[in-house]
Amino acid sequence: MKNLQQFNQDTDTKENVRNYFIDILEKEAIRRVFDREDVTALAEAREIINKAFDNLDVLFPQKVVKKNIENEAR
């Protein structure tokens, strides 16, 4: 689980992976449309991918870093 937590905290990598999966699905959907195949499952797969990535935020919430504010005027 620690690896998933690290993955979720690396927001750039997380979004790149999500976008990669969605891009692959879209390319497959286009291929299937032109081949007159059913694409219903691909729309469902996209929802599942998005739900899985959103669930990472529930499982591993981003840590809020408290900043120590010093009053330099004192």
Secondary structure, DSSP 8 states (H G I E B T S, - for coil): -HHHHHHHH-HHHHHHHHHHHHHHHHHHHHHHHHTT---HHHHHHHHHHHHHHHHHHHHS-----------TT-
